[in-house]
Amino acid sequence: MIQTRILELAEYGLTTGLIEKDDKTYTINRLMELLEVDDIEDSVFEEFAKRGPMTQESAEAALEGILEDMMSYAYDKGIMKENSIVYKDLFDTKIMGCLVARPSEIRAKFKDLYENESSLAATDYFYKLSCDSNYIRRQRIKKDQKWTTDTEYGTLDVTINLSKPEKDPKAIAAAKNAKQSAYPKCQLCAENEGYAGRVNHPARQNHRIIPVTINNSDWYFQYSPYVYYNEHCIVFNSKHTPMKIERATFGKLLDFVTNFPHYFVGSNADLPIVGGSILTHDHFQGGHYTFAMAKAPIEKEISFKGYEDVRAGIVKWPMSVIRISGADKDRLIDLADKILVAWRGYTDEEAFIFAETDGEPHNTITPIARRRGEDYELDLVLRNNITTEEHPLGVYHPHAHLHHIKKENIGLIEVMGLAVLPARLKAEMAELADAIINGRDLRSTETLASHAEWAEGFLPKYDKVDESNVMDIIHEEMGQVFKEVLECAGVYKCTEEGRKAFMRFVESV
């Protein structure tokens, strides 16, 4: 069986374009070495030759089974240490590393496509490679639950993230006891390319990155292994340097969409609570996707003194967004910097906005850049991370009554209109649906009790709730919770009072 699986994986490599015909024997031999297989019998080659050719579709469907069988074999032979998700991920990445070309070859191909065809052709090639190499695990991504919810702000995206596997207790213990390493410094560093990984750091033998120059500085381009949306990419500084929102940030974002006009790109904020998960390494996120926020219209046109040539407005969105646009990048950078500097130092006690308390800064911006034809567009989302006794996790953060659904920070992806909800909700919503259908006490278990008040609030809205529609109703209401989460995160509320306060800031710039 293992001999056949080796031939199948080599065929997978040929079909997907990971390897060329000239690489076939070499790849088979590398796989044999890794799996400690001494030979492949003639009868196995003969039987395999009788098979019909793989297609891209059949290859994608076959990969998971091939790798599972290889890992079972490796565990039985003592080659793979533990038969658990962490050790399996380390080992199957090592397997796929045998099929992925050297960085220089991939970068040369990307460059050739970029220069001789288009930036779109280059990213299409690189994204497919990142999927075919199993760096982006297609089969896991398919497990994510995804739906949309219509709101007064547009159609919001919601996903329950199931593609990131839970670690088993043994692996957690091993990671705790593992020697701490400063190499790579974090999961975004360039040193991850080809890295074997360890129990507390993912393997990356199948991972490749593309050098890019933005704003005359050295950066790298890659894809997120968890692709929350189409072609979810990460652009990261070549140096391990902390996140910072400053004038240069706007220049980098606009330079990136100059080079890749079919992509948007944005940055998490640079303060805790309102920032992303990795504040230690300067990076952006982008992709080939149009979020609800990008589709949201201008609610009120505004103008900034000295920048009357730059179109500007307040966006109809639950968070507080100033949109500026025009053909001249430099003018947008100048105005964005002016708004940032003004916001950093802005206090409006009446609106409960404080630039700092006890020397701790609170105001920053989440910026997003995109192209509109020949024009550039910047969305500047005003953020504030102040906490109080009533809201210890943040005033402009999901409030406590929403924590049963979403407690985590609202970063760039959520800001734009995609809820990334925790995996626990899959089982919890199934339990809730069952309790509703069967008329069980919504406070009979700890899990149900956490959702009871919410469910009791929305159920009267529906004339009929049964097996045929209960999950659709729950999904709809989860989307509405996400809308409320975004409203919580908005420093200025979508009310007459909130808009007046928003304009006080605009007029102060």
C-alpha positions in Angstrom: 0.0 0.0 0.0 2.7 2.5 0.9 4.5 1.9 -2.4 1.3 2.8 -4.3 0.7 5.9 -2.1 4.2 7.2 -2.9 3.5 6.8 -6.7 0.1 8.5 -6.2 1.7 11.5 -4.4 4.3 11.9 -7.2 1.4 11.8 -9.7 -0.4 14.4 -7.6 2.7 16.6 -7.9 2.8 16.2 -11.7 -1.0 16.9 -12.1 -1.0 20.0 -10.0 2.2 21.4 -11.5 4.2 21.2 -8.2 6.8 19.0 -10.0 7.8 18.6 -13.7 8.1 15.3 -15.5 11.9 15.4 -15.0 11.4 15.6 -11.3 9.3 12.5 -11.0 11.9 9.8 -10.2 13.8 12.2 -7.9 10.5 13.0 -6.0 9.7 9.3 -5.6 13.1 8.6 -4.2 12.8 11.5 -1.7 9.5 10.2 -0.5 10.9 6.7 -0.2 13.8 8.0 1.9 11.5 10.0 4.2 9.2 7.0 4.7 12.1 4.5 5.0 10.8 2.4 2.1 13.7 0.5 0.4 12.1 -0.4 -2.9 9.0 -0.3 -5.1 8.2 -3.6 -6.8 7.8 -3.9 -10.5 4.2 -5.2 -10.0 3.3 -1.9 -8.2 4.6 0.2 -11.1 2.8 -2.0 -13.6 -0.5 -1.9 -11.7 -0.2 1.9 -11.2 0.4 2.4 -15.0 -3.0 0.9 -15.7 -4.8 3.7 -13.9 -6.4 6.6 -15.7 -4.7 10.0 -15.4 -5.4 12.3 -12.4 -7.2 15.6 -13.0 -6.8 18.7 -10.8 -10.1 17.9 -9.2 -9.4 14.2 -8.5 -5.9 15.1 -7.3 -7.3 17.6 -4.7 -9.8 15.0 -3.6 -7.2 12.3 -3.2 -4.5 14.2 -1.3 -6.0 13.9 2.2 -6.4 10.1 1.9 -2.8 9.7 0.6 -1.3 11.7 3.4 -3.4 9.9 6.0 -2.2 6.5 4.8 1.4 7.7 4.7 1.2 9.0 8.3 -0.4 5.8 9.5 2.4 3.9 8.0 5.0 6.2 9.5 3.5 5.9 13.0 3.3 2.1 12.7 7.0 2.0 11.7 8.0 4.4 14.5 9.0 7.1 12.0 6.3 9.5 13.3 6.6 10.0 17.1 2.9 10.4 18.0 -0.3 9.8 16.2 -1.8 13.1 17.2 -2.8 16.3 15.2 0.3 18.3 16.1 2.7 15.5 15.2 0.7 14.6 12.1 0.8 18.2 10.9 4.5 18.3 11.4 5.0 15.1 9.4 2.6 15.7 6.5 4.2 19.1 6.0 7.5 17.4 5.8 6.1 15.0 3.2 4.7 17.9 1.1 8.0 19.7 1.3 9.4 17.0 -1.0 7.2 18.3 -3.8 7.7 22.0 -3.5 10.4 23.7 -5.6 13.2 25.9 -4.1 12.3 29.5 -3.3 14.5 30.8 -6.1 12.5 28.9 -8.7 9.1 30.0 -7.4 10.2 33.6 -7.1 11.6 33.5 -10.7 8.3 32.1 -12.0 6.3 34.7 -10.0 8.5 37.5 -11.3 8.2 36.3 -14.9 4.4 36.2 -14.7 4.2 39.6 -13.1 6.5 41.3 -15.6 5.3 39.5 -18.8 1.6 38.9 -18.1 0.1 40.7 -15.1 0.0 40.9 -11.3 -3.2 38.9 -11.5 -1.5 36.0 -13.3 1.4 36.1 -10.8 -0.9 35.9 -7.7 -3.1 33.3 -9.4 0.0 31.1 -9.8 1.2 31.6 -6.3 -2.2 31.1 -4.7 -2.7 27.8 -6.5 0.8 26.7 -5.5 0.1 27.6 -1.8 -3.1 25.4 -2.0 -1.6 22.5 -4.0 1.4 22.3 -1.6 -1.1 21.8 1.3 0.3 24.9 3.0 -3.3 26.1 2.7 -5.2 22.9 3.7 -8.2 22.9 1.3 -10.0 20.0 3.1 -9.9 21.8 6.4 -11.0 25.1 5.0 -14.0 23.4 3.6 -15.1 22.5 7.1 -15.5 26.1 8.1 -19.1 27.1 8.4 -19.9 30.2 6.4 -23.1 32.3 5.8 -24.2 35.9 5.3 -26.6 38.1 7.1 -28.3 41.2 5.7 -28.3 44.3 7.8 -29.0 48.0 7.4 -25.2 48.4 6.8 -25.1 45.8 4.0 -24.5 42.0 3.8 -22.2 40.8 6.6 -20.0 37.7 6.3 -20.0 35.2 9.2 -17.7 32.2 9.6 -17.2 29.7 12.4 -13.5 28.9 12.1 -13.0 25.1 12.1 -9.8 24.9 10.0 -7.5 25.5 12.9 -7.3 22.2 14.8 -7.4 21.9 18.5 -4.2 20.7 20.1 -4.3 17.5 22.0 -3.3 17.5 25.7 0.0 15.6 25.1 1.1 18.2 22.5 0.2 21.0 24.9 2.3 19.4 27.6 5.2 18.8 25.2 5.0 22.4 24.0 5.1 23.7 27.6 8.2 21.6 28.3 9.9 22.3 25.0 13.0 24.4 25.0 12.1 28.0 24.2 13.6 29.1 20.9 14.1 32.6 19.3 14.2 31.1 15.8 12.1 32.0 14.1 11.2 35.0 16.3 7.5 34.7 15.3 5.3 32.9 12.8 5.5 35.8 10.4 9.3 36.0 10.1 11.0 35.1 6.8 12.9 32.4 8.6 9.7 30.3 8.6 10.2 29.5 4.9 11.2 25.8 4.8 11.4 25.5 8.6 10.8 22.0 10.0 8.7 23.2 12.9 8.4 21.8 16.5 5.6 21.0 18.9 5.1 24.8 19.7 5.8 26.1 16.2 4.2 24.9 12.9 6.2 23.2 10.2 6.7 25.2 7.1 8.7 23.0 4.6 5.9 23.6 2.1 5.8 27.3 2.7 7.1 29.9 0.2 7.3 33.7 0.3 7.7 36.3 -2.4 10.0 39.4 -1.9 8.2 42.7 -2.6 9.4 46.3 -2.4 6.8 48.7 -0.9 7.6 52.3 -0.3 11.3 51.6 -1.0 11.6 49.0 1.8 12.0 45.2 1.8 8.8 43.2 2.6 7.5 39.7 1.8 4.2 38.5 0.4 2.5 35.2 1.4 -0.9 33.7 2.0 -2.6 33.0 5.3 -2.8 29.2 5.9 -6.3 29.8 7.2 -7.7 31.9 4.3 -10.7 33.5 6.0 -11.7 35.0 2.6 -10.6 34.7 -1.0 -6.8 34.8 -1.5 -6.3 36.0 2.1 -2.7 37.3 1.9 -0.2 38.6 4.4 2.4 41.3 3.6 5.1 41.4 6.2 8.2 43.4 7.0 11.5 41.7 6.3 12.6 42.7 9.8 11.0 41.6 13.0 9.8 45.0 14.0 6.6 46.0 16.0 3.4 47.1 14.3 3.1 50.9 14.0 0.5 53.1 12.4 2.3 56.2 11.1 2.6 58.3 7.9 4.8 55.6 6.2 2.0 53.0 6.8 -0.3 54.9 4.4 2.5 55.1 1.8 3.1 51.3 2.0 -0.5 50.4 1.7 -1.1 52.6 -1.3 2.2 51.4 -2.9 1.1 47.8 -2.5 -2.3 48.4 -4.3 -0.3 50.2 -7.0 1.6 47.0 -7.6 -1.4 44.7 -7.0 -4.4 46.7 -8.1 -6.8 43.7 -7.9 -6.1 43.3 -4.1 -7.1 45.4 -1.2 -4.7 45.7 1.8 -5.1 46.9 5.3 -3.4 47.1 8.7 -4.5 46.1 12.1 -4.3 48.9 14.6 -1.1 49.2 16.7 -2.6 49.1 20.2 -3.7 46.2 22.4 -7.5 45.4 22.4 -8.1 47.2 19.1 -5.1 45.5 17.3 -4.6 42.1 15.9 -3.1 38.9 17.2 0.5 39.6 16.2 1.6 43.2 17.2 5.3 42.2 17.5 5.8 42.0 13.7 4.8 44.8 11.3 2.5 43.3 8.7 -0.6 43.9 6.6 -3.4 41.7 5.4 -5.1 41.8 2.0 -6.7 39.7 -0.6 -8.9 39.4 -3.7 -12.2 40.0 -2.0 -14.7 42.8 -1.6 -16.0 43.2 2.0 -19.3 44.8 3.0 -17.4 47.8 4.3 -15.9 48.4 0.8 -19.4 48.3 -0.6 -20.9 50.7 2.0 -21.8 54.1 0.7 -20.8 57.5 1.9 -23.4 58.7 4.4 -22.2 62.3 4.6 -19.7 64.1 2.4 -17.1 66.1 4.3 -14.2 68.3 3.5 -10.8 69.0 5.1 -9.3 72.5 5.0 -6.5 72.6 2.5 -7.5 69.3 1.0 -10.6 70.3 -0.8 -9.3 68.4 -3.9 -9.5 65.1 -2.0 -13.0 63.5 -1.9 -13.9 62.6 1.7 -16.9 61.3 3.6 -18.3 59.4 6.6 -19.1 55.9 5.6 -22.5 54.3 6.4 -21.0 51.7 8.7 -21.4 50.6 12.4 -17.8 51.6 13.1 -16.5 55.1 12.6 -14.9 55.3 9.2 -13.6 58.3 7.2 -13.2 57.5 3.5 -10.8 59.6 1.4 -10.1 59.1 -2.3 -8.4 60.6 -5.3 -5.9 60.0 -8.1 -3.0 61.6 -6.2 -1.4 59.1 -3.7 0.7 61.8 -2.1 -2.3 64.0 -1.3 -4.1 61.0 0.3 -1.0 60.2 2.4 -0.7 63.8 3.6 -4.4 64.0 4.6 -4.4 60.5 6.2 -1.4 61.5 8.3 -3.1 64.8 9.3 -6.2 62.8 10.4 -4.0 60.3 12.3 -2.1 63.0 14.1 -5.3 64.8 15.0 -7.0 61.6 16.3 -3.9 60.5 18.3 -4.2 63.7 20.4 -8.0 64.1 20.4 -10.1 64.1 23.5 -13.9 64.7 23.7 -15.1 63.9 27.2 -18.7 64.4 26.3 -18.3 61.5 23.7 -16.1 59.5 26.2 -13.1 59.7 24.0 -9.8 60.2 25.7 -6.4 60.5 23.9 -4.7 59.0 27.0 -5.2 58.2 30.6 -2.3 58.1 33.1 0.1 58.3 30.2 -1.4 55.4 28.3 -2.4 56.3 24.7 -5.8 55.2 23.5 -6.4 56.5 20.0 -5.3 55.0 16.8 -6.5 54.1 13.3 -7.2 50.9 11.3 -6.4 51.8 7.7 -7.6 49.9 4.5 -6.5 50.7 1.0 -7.9 49.7 -2.4 -8.2 50.9 -6.0 -11.3 52.2 -7.7 -10.3 52.3 -11.4 -7.5 54.8 -11.6 -8.3 56.3 -8.2 -7.0 55.3 -4.8 -9.2 54.9 -1.8 -8.3 54.9 1.9 -10.7 53.9 4.7 -9.6 55.2 8.1 -11.3 53.5 10.9 -11.1 55.4 14.2 -10.2 53.2 17.1 -10.0 53.7 20.9 -8.9 51.0 23.5 -9.9 52.7 26.8 -11.2 50.3 29.5 -13.5 51.0 32.5 -14.7 49.0 35.5 -17.9 48.3 33.6 -16.1 47.3 30.5 -12.7 45.9 31.6 -12.0 44.4 28.1 -12.7 47.7 26.4 -15.4 50.3 26.1 -15.2 50.0 22.3 -15.1 46.2 22.3 -17.9 43.5 22.3 -19.9 44.2 25.4 -20.4 41.5 28.0 -23.9 40.5 26.9 -22.4 39.5 23.5 -19.5 37.4 24.8 -21.4 34.2 24.5 -21.0 34.6 20.8 -18.0 37.0 20.4 -15.5 38.0 23.1 -12.4 38.3 21.1 -10.8 41.5 19.8 -12.2 43.2 16.8 -9.3 43.3 14.3 -9.0 44.3 10.7 -11.0 41.4 9.3 -14.0 42.0 11.6 -13.8 45.7 11.0 -14.4 45.1 7.3 -17.4 43.0 7.9 -16.4 39.4 8.4 -17.1 37.8 11.7 -14.5 35.1 12.6 -16.2 33.2 15.4 -14.7 30.5 17.6 -15.0 26.8 16.8 -16.9 26.1 20.1 -20.0 27.6 18.6 -20.5 24.7 16.2 -21.4 22.3 19.0 -23.0 25.0 21.1 -25.4 26.1 18.4 -26.3 22.5 17.6 -27.1 21.9 21.3 -29.2 25.1 21.3 -31.1 24.1 18.1 -31.9 20.7 19.7 -33.1 22.3 22.9 -35.4 24.8 21.0 -36.9 22.0 18.8 -37.5 19.7 21.7 -38.7 22.3 24.1 -35.9 21.7 26.6 -35.2 24.1 29.4 -32.7 26.6 28.0 -31.0 26.8 31.3 -30.6 23.1 31.9 -26.9 23.1 31.0 -24.1 25.6 31.4 -23.8 25.9 27.6 -27.5 26.5 27.0 -27.7 28.9 29.9 -25.0 31.2 28.3 -27.2 31.5 25.2 -30.6 31.4 27.0 -31.4 35.2 27.3 -30.3 35.7 23.7 -32.5 32.9 22.4 -35.5 34.0 24.5 -35.1 37.4 22.9 -35.2 36.4 19.3 -37.5 33.3 19.2 -40.8 35.4 19.6 -39.9 37.1 16.3 -40.6 33.9 14.4 -44.0 32.4 13.7 -42.6 28.9 13.0 -39.4 27.4 14.4 -38.8 23.7 13.5 -36.1 21.4 12.3 -36.4 22.8 8.8 -35.4 26.4 9.7 -34.0 26.5 13.3 -30.3 26.5 12.1 -31.1 29.2 9.5 -32.7 31.3 12.3 -29.8 30.8 14.7 -27.3 31.8 11.9 -29.4 34.9 11.1 -29.4 36.0 14.7 -25.7 35.3 15.1 -25.2 37.7 12.2 -27.3 40.3 14.0 -25.1 39.8 17.1 -22.1 40.5 14.9 -23.7 43.7 13.7 -24.1 44.7 17.3 -20.5 43.8 18.1 -19.4 46.2 15.3 -21.7 48.9 16.8 -20.0 48.4 20.2 -16.6 48.8 18.5 -17.6 52.1 16.9 -16.3 55.1 18.8 -19.1 57.2 17.4 -22.6 55.6 17.4 -24.9 55.8 14.4 -27.2 58.2 16.2 -27.9 61.9 15.9 -25.8 62.5 19.0 -23.0 60.2 17.7 -22.9 61.9 14.3 -22.7 65.3 15.9 -19.7 64.1 18.0 -18.1 62.6 14.9 -18.4 66.0 13.1 -16.7 67.7 16.1 -13.7 65.6 15.4 -13.8 66.2 11.6 -14.0 69.9 12.2 -11.0 69.8 14.6 -8.7 68.3 12.0 
